[in-house]
Amino acid sequence: MHLAKLPPSIGLIYCVRHPFDTLTSSHPQTRNERRFHVTPHRWLAEYDALIRLKKAQPHRQILFVRYEDMIGEPDAQQDRIAQSFGLTPRIRFSEDPDNPIRVASLRKWERNEEFRTYLGGLPPAFLVRVQRFCAAFGYDMPISTPTVDAR
């Protein structure tokens, strides 16, 4: 709700993840309440907050980091972050025993028919928004979407 009000002096790292992985991810804190941790409503609200931030502060430097790149090249992404903010890492991401890299967390929805069915059943207008996000951040959009404008 307040992302667009973030003072320009604060450096911002904005992590993104393929929406289908986000929308089919579970979390221990919400597992008893709902099947998936991030609801379509929450996902859309977070994406809209990013759009509002970019409109409110068009010259703001935002370092975008894709979750998939963090998994695939953790140390290279750490170097990008460190260089962007003038930092020196104390421990390499790939060597942190308290934060193991979980390659199995990638694209689980592709291997799970129930997840694919759920995603394919999301409202067409929502899937159009997902498609825009995917195009903006270099993700594929394997579920076809209608050609309507869902702004």
Secondary structure as GFF3:
##gff-version 3
##sequence-region A 1 151
A	DSSP	three_ten_helix	3	5	.	.	.	ID=ss1
A	DSSP	beta_strand	12	16	.	.	.	ID=ss2
A	DSSP	alpha_helix	19	23	.	.	.	ID=ss3
A	DSSP	alpha_helix	40	56	.	.	.	ID=ss4
A	DSSP	beta_strand	62	66	.	.	.	ID=ss5
A	DSSP	alpha_helix	67	72	.	.	.	ID=ss6
A	DSSP	alpha_helix	74	85	.	.	.	ID=ss7
A	DSSP	three_ten_helix	93	95	.	.	.	ID=ss8
A	DSSP	three_ten_helix	103	105	.	.	.	ID=ss9
A	DSSP	three_ten_helix	108	111	.	.	.	ID=ss10
A	DSSP	alpha_helix	113	120	.	.	.	ID=ss11
A	DSSP	alpha_helix	124	137	.	.	.	ID=ss12
###
